[in-house]
Amino acid sequence: LAENEASHPMQKAFNECHGLQCGFCTPGMIMSAVDLVNKGGALSPTAVREGLSGNICRCTGYQNIVAAVMQGAAVMQEQSS
């Protein structure tokens, strides 16, 4: 996802919101999150949780992951408009 050595907004959001722990689920979470945003539609915390339901994280309670997706989505949507 990174371009010209610059992290993608979703990658930055996961880092800034502490949406990663051991890192095992992080690639799948980030790719699923980007796909979820690219599909369009309004994102709520519930929609994010449903969109990521195929990825299992054993380290967190998903709060930081959901916060990261919401932040990354906002930046992605802002950049696309």
Stockholm file with secondary structure:
# STOCKHOLM 1.0

chainA/1-81         LAENEASHPMQKAFNECHGLQCGFCTPGMIMSAVDLVNKGGALSPTAVREGLSGNICRCTGYQNIVAAVMQGAAVMQEQSS
#=GR chainA/1-81 SS CCBTTBCCHHHHHHHHTTCCSSSSSHHHHHHHHHHHHHTCSCCCHHHHHHHTTTSCCSSCCSHHHHHHHHHHHHHHHHHHC
#=GC SS_cons        CCBTTBCCHHHHHHHHTTCCSSSSSHHHHHHHHHHHHHTCSCCCHHHHHHHTTTSCCSSCCSHHHHHHHHHHHHHHHHHHC
//
